[in-house]
Amino acid sequence: MKRNMNKLNLRCIMAMALFIVHCSLFIDIAQAQPKNRRVQPAAQQKQQQGQQTNGQGMTARMRLQYPVALDMPEDVVWRRDIYREIDLNEEANSGLYYPMEPQGKQLNLFTYVFKLALNGYIPIYEYNLDGNEVLEESAKVQMKSILDNYHIFYEEQNGKIKVDNSDIPSAEVKMYYMKESAYYNQANSTFHIKPLAFCPVMVRDDDFGDASAKYPLFWVKYSDVEPFLSRQTVKVSDINDAAIMSMDDYFTLNKYRGKIYKTANRLGKTLAQVAGNDSTKLSDEQKRIEKELADFRNNIFGDQAKKDSLDSIANADPKKAKAEKRSRRNRAKTEKAKSGGGSSSSGSSAPRASVRRQRH
């Protein structure tokens, strides 16, 4: 009896030991797994996959829903980079300026870009004193530096910067510097003008109110902000409130208007430096460049005037063309007969003689 009790106690001890071993192994396996692989519903995994960003606040789902346009090919045979000054006081560009403060979901361009940069959705790049943009990692600038440099009021809450809508200086941003590239794509024989980058410019009056000073804030790479511009609309007419389009379409279709202030040249000079203080010469240079672009675009497939003349000949009525040809032939015969009759009546012409070759 005592021996049986000892065997039963031994079996109980062994069972308890095996149970403890199994529990410890289960705990070790659970701790060895990553946190996101622990008990996680399939819906939660799908949501996390859709929220994985590309380092610029752009989610994978957003990139699929709002795909960006194709980049400009690197092997184009003709290309010219143009810098324009987009004045928001002009009627064609006024849709980018209003409303100055947000009205529901409607924002102007600067407010929209300001909020995207403040929340880390898009990077911004430093504006150099020479006006040349450097859209690289080394030229990135923090939004807090922009706020401090231009005295824009903000608050920090839990390490996050907050700026009220009334403190965003959208009313002072009255122009943009726009860099665009006009190029001919020989792969599909098409001509394009593609925006590459833009810089909001703040215009502030001096202390005496005599003149206005321009303060370029930062450069924005267009391809970074392009998917977001597809979600925001802009008005394109003052007489039809239903005439709206997305901001991306507005820039892609080149609806904006601006004077050229610089071209990409080997000397790096602006048109103002080339023209000096002569405003007439500056205007002539701008018109000359615009004409060069228009001529290249219109004459890609040859001289349009010659093409129109050939098309008019090809599209002419065959009966009318045949009658005109017969009329010209009759006029030629009449003129020849008149000239021949006059010479025979005068008798001044020498007699004709025919010479036959003789065989030897």
C-alpha positions in Angstrom: 0.0 0.0 0.0 2.8 2.4 0.9 4.7 1.4 -2.3 1.6 2.3 -4.4 1.2 5.7 -2.7 4.9 6.5 -3.4 4.4 5.6 -7.1 1.2 7.8 -7.3 3.1 10.7 -5.7 6.0 10.2 -8.2 3.6 10.3 -11.2 1.9 13.4 -9.9 5.3 15.2 -9.5 6.3 14.1 -13.0 3.0 15.4 -14.5 3.4 18.7 -12.7 6.9 19.0 -14.0 5.8 18.3 -17.6 3.0 20.9 -17.3 5.4 23.6 -16.0 7.8 22.8 -18.9 5.0 23.1 -21.5 3.9 26.4 -20.0 7.4 27.9 -20.1 7.8 26.8 -23.7 4.5 28.5 -24.7 5.5 31.7 -22.9 9.0 31.8 -24.6 7.4 31.3 -28.1 4.9 34.1 -27.5 7.6 36.5 -26.3 9.9 35.6 -29.3 7.2 36.7 -31.8 7.1 40.4 -32.9 4.4 42.5 -31.5 2.5 42.8 -34.8 2.4 39.0 -35.2 0.8 38.3 -31.9 -2.9 37.6 -31.8 -4.0 40.2 -34.5 -7.3 40.2 -36.5 -7.0 40.1 -40.3 -8.7 43.4 -40.6 -6.2 45.1 -38.4 -3.3 43.6 -40.4 -4.9 45.0 -43.6 -5.3 48.4 -42.1 -1.6 48.5 -41.0 -0.5 47.5 -44.5 -2.5 50.3 -45.9 -1.0 52.8 -43.5 2.6 52.0 -44.2 4.1 55.3 -45.5 7.0 56.0 -47.8 8.8 58.3 -45.5 6.9 61.4 -46.7 3.5 60.8 -45.2 2.2 59.1 -48.4 0.4 55.9 -47.7 0.4 53.0 -50.1 -3.3 53.2 -50.4 -3.1 56.9 -51.3 -0.5 56.3 -53.9 -2.8 53.7 -55.6 -5.9 55.9 -55.3 -4.2 59.1 -56.6 -1.4 57.9 -58.9 1.1 60.5 -60.0 1.8 61.3 -63.6 4.7 59.9 -65.5 8.0 61.5 -65.0 9.7 63.3 -67.8 12.0 61.0 -69.8 15.7 61.5 -69.3 16.6 60.9 -73.0 14.5 63.6 -74.6 16.1 65.2 -77.7 14.9 68.8 -76.9 14.2 70.4 -73.5 14.2 73.9 -72.1 13.7 74.9 -68.4 11.7 78.0 -67.7 11.2 80.0 -64.5 8.0 82.1 -64.3 6.6 84.6 -61.8 3.0 83.7 -61.1 1.2 86.8 -59.9 -2.0 85.9 -58.0 -3.5 89.3 -58.8 -4.0 88.2 -62.4 -7.4 86.8 -63.2 -6.1 83.5 -64.5 -4.2 82.8 -61.2 -6.7 84.3 -58.7 -8.2 80.9 -58.0 -5.0 79.9 -56.2 -5.3 82.9 -53.8 -8.9 82.6 -52.7 -10.2 81.9 -50.1 -7.6 83.6 -48.0 -8.8 81.7 -44.9 -10.2 78.1 -45.0 -13.9 77.9 -45.8 -14.9 74.3 -44.8 -12.9 72.0 -47.0 -12.0 74.7 -49.5 -8.4 75.9 -49.1 -6.2 78.1 -51.2 -2.9 76.7 -52.5 -0.6 78.1 -49.8 -2.8 77.0 -46.9 -3.0 73.5 -48.3 0.7 73.2 -48.9 1.5 74.8 -45.5 -0.7 72.2 -43.7 0.8 69.3 -45.7 4.4 70.4 -44.8 3.5 71.2 -41.2 2.1 67.7 -40.7 5.1 66.0 -42.4 3.3 64.8 -45.5 5.6 66.5 -48.0 9.2 67.7 -47.7 10.2 71.3 -48.3 13.5 72.6 -49.6 15.6 75.7 -48.8 15.4 78.7 -51.1 18.9 79.8 -51.9 19.9 83.4 -52.4 20.9 82.7 -56.1 17.3 81.5 -56.8 18.4 78.1 -57.9 16.5 75.2 -56.4 18.3 72.1 -54.9 15.7 69.4 -54.5 17.9 67.0 -52.6 18.1 65.5 -49.1 20.9 68.0 -48.1 18.6 71.0 -48.9 15.6 69.9 -46.8 14.5 72.4 -44.2 12.3 72.0 -41.1 9.0 73.8 -40.9 9.9 75.1 -37.5 12.8 77.0 -39.0 10.4 78.7 -41.5 8.1 79.7 -38.7 10.9 81.2 -36.7 12.6 83.0 -39.6 9.4 84.7 -40.8 7.8 85.3 -37.4 4.8 83.1 -37.8 3.1 82.4 -34.5 2.8 78.8 -33.4 2.3 76.6 -30.3 4.0 73.4 -29.3 1.8 70.7 -27.7 3.3 67.4 -26.8 6.2 68.0 -29.2 3.8 68.8 -32.1 3.6 72.2 -33.7 0.2 73.7 -34.1 -0.6 76.8 -36.1 -4.1 78.4 -36.2 -5.7 79.1 -39.5 -5.7 82.9 -38.7 -2.0 82.8 -38.2 -1.2 81.2 -41.5 0.1 84.1 -43.7 -1.8 83.0 -46.8 -3.1 86.6 -47.5 0.6 87.7 -47.8 1.6 85.0 -50.3 0.7 86.9 -53.4 2.9 85.2 -56.0 4.8 82.0 -56.7 8.0 81.2 -58.5 7.3 78.3 -60.8 9.9 76.1 -62.6 8.6 74.3 -65.6 10.2 72.2 -68.3 9.1 72.3 -72.0 10.3 69.2 -73.8 9.7 67.1 -76.9 9.2 63.4 -76.3 10.4 61.6 -79.4 9.1 58.3 -78.2 5.5 59.3 -78.9 6.1 62.6 -80.9 4.5 64.8 -78.3 5.3 68.2 -76.8 4.7 68.8 -73.1 5.2 71.6 -70.5 5.6 70.0 -67.1 5.8 71.8 -63.7 8.8 70.7 -61.7 8.8 72.9 -58.6 7.2 76.0 -57.1 8.1 78.4 -54.4 5.5 80.6 -52.5 6.6 84.2 -52.2 5.4 86.3 -49.3 5.0 90.0 -50.1 5.2 92.4 -47.2 5.1 96.2 -47.1 8.0 97.9 -45.4 7.7 100.0 -42.3 7.1 103.2 -44.3 4.7 101.7 -46.8 6.6 103.0 -49.7 7.6 99.6 -51.3 6.9 95.9 -51.0 9.6 93.3 -50.2 9.5 89.8 -51.5 10.3 86.9 -49.2 10.6 83.5 -51.0 9.8 80.9 -48.4 10.7 77.4 -49.6 10.7 75.2 -52.7 8.2 72.4 -53.1 8.9 69.5 -55.5 5.8 69.2 -57.7 5.9 65.4 -57.8 5.7 65.3 -54.0 2.6 67.4 -53.8 0.9 66.2 -57.0 -1.2 63.4 -55.5 -2.6 65.8 -52.9 -3.4 68.4 -55.4 -5.7 65.9 -57.1 -8.0 66.1 -54.0 -8.3 69.9 -53.9 -10.3 72.0 -56.4 -9.8 75.5 -57.8 -12.2 77.9 -59.6 -11.3 78.8 -63.1 -14.0 81.3 -64.0 -15.5 84.5 -62.4 -18.8 84.2 -64.2 -19.5 80.5 -63.8 -19.1 79.1 -60.2 -19.6 75.6 -61.5 -16.4 75.8 -63.6 -13.9 74.1 -61.3 -11.1 71.6 -61.7 -8.5 69.9 -59.5 -5.4 71.8 -58.7 -3.4 69.0 -60.4 -5.3 69.5 -63.6 -4.9 73.3 -63.3 -1.1 72.9 -63.3 -0.9 70.0 -65.7 -3.0 71.8 -68.3 -0.9 74.9 -67.9 -3.9 77.1 -66.9 -1.6 79.5 -64.9 -0.1 82.6 -66.5 3.2 84.1 -65.6 6.1 86.2 -67.0 9.4 84.6 -67.6 12.1 85.9 -65.2 14.8 83.3 -65.9 15.8 80.4 -68.1 18.3 77.7 -67.5 21.4 79.1 -69.1 25.1 78.3 -68.7 25.8 81.7 -67.1 23.0 81.4 -64.6 21.8 84.9 -65.3 18.2 86.1 -64.9 16.5 88.2 -67.6 16.8 91.2 -65.3 20.6 90.9 -65.2 20.7 90.6 -69.0 18.4 93.6 -69.6 19.8 95.7 -66.9 17.5 98.6 -66.0 15.9 98.7 -69.4 12.3 97.6 -69.0 11.7 97.6 -72.7 14.6 95.2 -73.3 13.3 92.9 -70.5 9.9 92.8 -72.2 11.5 92.1 -75.5 13.5 89.2 -74.1 10.4 87.7 -72.5 8.5 87.9 -75.8 11.4 86.4 -77.7 11.6 83.4 -75.5 7.8 82.9 -75.6 8.0 83.1 -79.4 10.8 80.5 -79.6 8.7 78.1 -77.5 5.6 78.7 -79.7 7.5 78.3 -82.9 9.1 75.1 -81.8 5.8 73.7 -80.7 4.0 74.7 -83.9 6.7 73.6 -86.3 7.5 70.2 -84.8 6.1 68.5 -87.9 7.2 71.1 -90.4 6.2 74.6 -91.6 2.5 74.9 -91.0 2.1 77.5 -93.9 3.6 75.1 -96.4 1.5 72.3 -95.0 -1.7 74.4 -95.4 -0.8 75.2 -99.1 -0.3 71.5 -99.9 -3.5 70.6 -98.1 -5.4 73.2 -100.2 -4.0 71.7 -103.4 -4.9 68.1 -102.3 -8.4 69.2 -101.2 -9.2 71.1 -104.4 -12.1 70.1 -106.7 -10.8 67.9 -109.5 -13.2 69.3 -112.1 -12.4 72.9 -111.1 -8.7 72.1 -111.3 -9.0 70.5 -114.7 -11.0 73.4 -116.1 -8.5 75.9 -114.8 -5.7 73.9 -116.4 -7.5 73.8 -119.7 -8.1 77.6 -119.5 -4.3 78.2 -118.9 -3.5 76.0 -121.9 -5.9 77.9 -124.2 -4.5 81.2 -123.1 -1.0 80.0 -123.9 -2.0 78.9 -127.4 -3.7 82.2 -128.1 -0.6 84.2 -127.0 1.6 82.0 -129.2 -0.6 82.4 -132.2 -0.6 86.2 -131.8 3.1 86.3 -131.6 3.6 84.0 -134.6 1.1 85.9 -136.9 2.8 89.2 -136.2 6.2 87.9 -137.3 4.9 86.5 -140.6 3.1 89.7 -141.6 6.1 91.9 -141.0 8.2 89.8 -143.4 11.3 90.5 -141.4 11.8 86.9 -140.4 14.5 84.9 -142.3 13.3 81.9 -144.4 13.5 78.5 -142.8 15.8 75.8 -144.1 15.9 72.2 -143.2 19.1 70.2 -143.4 18.9 66.5 -143.9 21.8 64.4 -142.9 23.3 62.5 -145.7 24.8 59.1 -145.5 28.4 58.6 -146.5 
